[in-house]
Amino acid sequence: MPQIYPIFPNGFAANSYLVTEDGKQAVCIDPASPRILAEAQRRGLDVKFVLLTHGHFDHVGGCAAFSQTGAKIGCLAAEKALAEEHNLGAEFGMPVPPFRVDFTFSDGDELSLAGMTFQVIATAGHTVGSVCFLLPQAEGVCSHSPAPLGGKVPQAEGVCYHLPAPLGGKVPQAEGGCLYSLFTGDTLFRESVGRTDLPTGSVARLHESLARLCALPFDCKLFPGHGEISTLSYEKTHNGYLKW
């Protein structure tokens, strides 16, 4: 069963995730800064691949560091130029060390990486090439870290653990456990969604993408680009943006 290590930012940056099946090789989703590489090394993880939900500076700040280790970086084909050249780092006063995307993928692709299979769901709106990554978990098991600084993912059959909700609110458990993890980048947050006023953003396309996620026929743990971990079932009930 894949283990997921959330790494939350120091200051302004995105959530990053280290995902491993065997505790040795790993995939990193959205390395916000070079310290994500140090976190991987501290856990004894060899990151072979980096997956980007989109190309903004706060999600790609650690790409150059991973590239220097030989890790291969991938994003949706439509996002490549934004990630490499137009990630808005300079505009926001946070320039990103240069890096190159090694491979691209398309909507619906299944990526077999480090012993795991990630399904690509194109979710344009925040940017034109935004995606979510769907990762199956072991049957009947939902697990993720309750620790806010990247603690190890706990495991318990039929149990769904969740990070504490803001202001002490409770995130309800999915019945029978979540069978999938969904890495949503800046498409869907806990009780919110990503902004659409930056280059290549689109409110209309974000609406379409949110509808697509809501149409998934199963519950998922949501690992967003910012904020607290949630579930798709919780967002369908509590996220007003899903009721547009």
N, C-alpha and C positions, 0 to 999 in steps of 0.2 A: 504494500500500500504506500502511495507517495506520502512523504512527510513534507510539510510546508513550514518554513521559517519566515514569518513576517519580520521585516526590519523597518521600524518607523523612523521618521526623519529627525535630525537635529536642526532646528530652524526650518526655513522654507525649502521643502523638497517633497518628493513623492514617497509613498510607501513602496518598498522594494520587497521582493519575495525570492527566497531560495527554495527550490523544489528538488527533492531527491527521492529516488526509489530504493537505492541500495546503500545510502549513507556515505557514498564515495563520490560518484559523479553527480553533477547537478546542472539544473537550468536556472538561470536568474531571469526574473521578469522585472523590467524597468529598474535598472541600477541607477539610483538617483545621484550617487556620488562615489568617489573612489573608495570611501570607507566600506562600501558593500563588499568589495573584494577582500578587504581585511577580515570582515565578518565571516565570509565563506572560508577563508584560510584558517581562521580560529576554530571553525567547526570541522576542519579536515576535509572540506568539500572541494572538489576539483570541478569548477564550472566550465563545462564544455560549450554551452550555448547560452546566448542572451536573446530573449524575446522582448520586443517593444510593443506595448499597446498603442503607442503613438510617439511622435518625435519631439515633443517639447523639452526644453532644456532641463526642467526639473525631474524628468524621467530618464534622461540619457547622460547625466553628468559623469557616470562611472564607466561609460562604454569604452573610452580610450584605455582605461586601466585594464579592463578585461581583455580587450583586443591584444594588448601587449603580452598577455599570457597564452595567446593562441585560441581563445574562445571565439566562436563564430557568432556574429550578430545578425539577427533577422527582423524584418518588419514587413508590413503589407507593401506591395509594390508601389501603390499610390502615395505612400508616406516617405519613401526613400529620400527624396530631395529635401523635404522638410526636416527630417532627422539629421541629415548630414550638413545642410547648409542654411536652413531657415528655421532653426529650433528656438529662436527668440531669446537666446541667452544674452546676446549683446544688448538687445533692446531693454531687457529687465536688469541689466547690470550684473549678470551672472554668466559670463562667457564659458562655453563648454570646450574642453580640449578636443581637437579634431579627431574624428574617427570615420571609418567607412563601414557601410552595411555590407555584409558578406553574402547574404542570400535574402530573397524575398519570397512571399507566399501570397495566396489568394483566398478569397472567401470559400469556406468549405474544406480547405485543405486539412489533412491530418498529418501532423508533424511528429515523427517518431524520433525522440531525442532522449538520450541518457536512460533508455529503458522505459520511457513513458510516452504516451500519445496525447498530444494537445490538439484539439479541434479549433480551427480558426473561424470566428464569427465576425464578419465585417460589420462595424457599427459606426458608420460615418455620422458626423454631427459636431462633436468637439473639434475634430479635424477631419479632413476628407479621407484619411487613411487610418482612422482609429479602428481598433479591433478589440474583441474579448477573446480569451482563451478558455476553453472548456476542458477540464481534466477529470476523468472518471476516478472515483475512489473505490475502495473495496466495498462489496455489497453490504448494505446495512450499516455502514460506518460513516460517521461524520466527525472529523477532528480538526481543530486548529488551535493555535496558541492563545491562551488567555493572558500571556505576559506581554506588556506593552513595548518591550525592547528586544523582541526577536527570540524569545525562549523557545525551547523545543516543542514540537507539536505533540500533545498527548493523544493517546489512542484508547478508545473504549467502544466495544461493540454496541451498535444501536444508539450511541449517544452523540449529541451535537453540542460541543462546547463553543461559547461565543465570548468575544471581548466584552467587557462592561460597556453598556450603552452610555452615551453622554448624559450627564446629570443624574446618573444612577438608574436610568430606565432599563428595563429588562428586554433583551432580544429573545423572543420565543423560540423554542426548539422545533425543528421540523420533525413531523411524525415519522418514526422509523429510521431517522437519520438521513443526512444529505448524501446522495449517491454521487454528486458531482461538485467540484470546485469550479468557480467561475471568476476569472481575473478580469475585472471590468475597466481598469485604467481610469480615464476621466469621462467615461460614458455614464456610469451609474455609481452613486455614492449612497451611504446610509442617509435616507430621507432627503436626498438631493441628487443633482445631476451636474455634469460638466458645463462650463460656459461655452457659448457659441459665438462670441464677439471677436475672436482672434482670427487671423488669416486661415482660410479654407473652412471655417466653421459654418454651420447651417442649422437653424432651429428646425426647419422642416425635416431635414435628414435625421436629426437627433430624435424627433418624434417617431419616425419610422424605425429607427434602431431600438428604441425603448419598447415599442410594440413587438418587435421581433424577440427581444429577450423575454418579455412577458408571455409570449406564446410557447416558450419551452415547456414540455409536458412533464416536468419534474422539478423538484426543489433543488436549489444549489446553495452552497456557501458562497457568499460574495466577498472577494478580496479586492477592494477598490484601490484606486490610485491615491486617494487621500481619505483620512478619517477612519472610522471604526469598521470592523468586519461585521457583516450582516448575513441575511439570507434573502433569497429571491421572494420567498413567501412573505417575509416581514415587509419587504419593500412594496409588494403589491397591495398590502393593507395600509401601510403608514406613509408611503412616499407620495405626496400630492402631485409630483411631476408625472407619475405614472397614470394619473387620472385626467390628463389633458384631453 
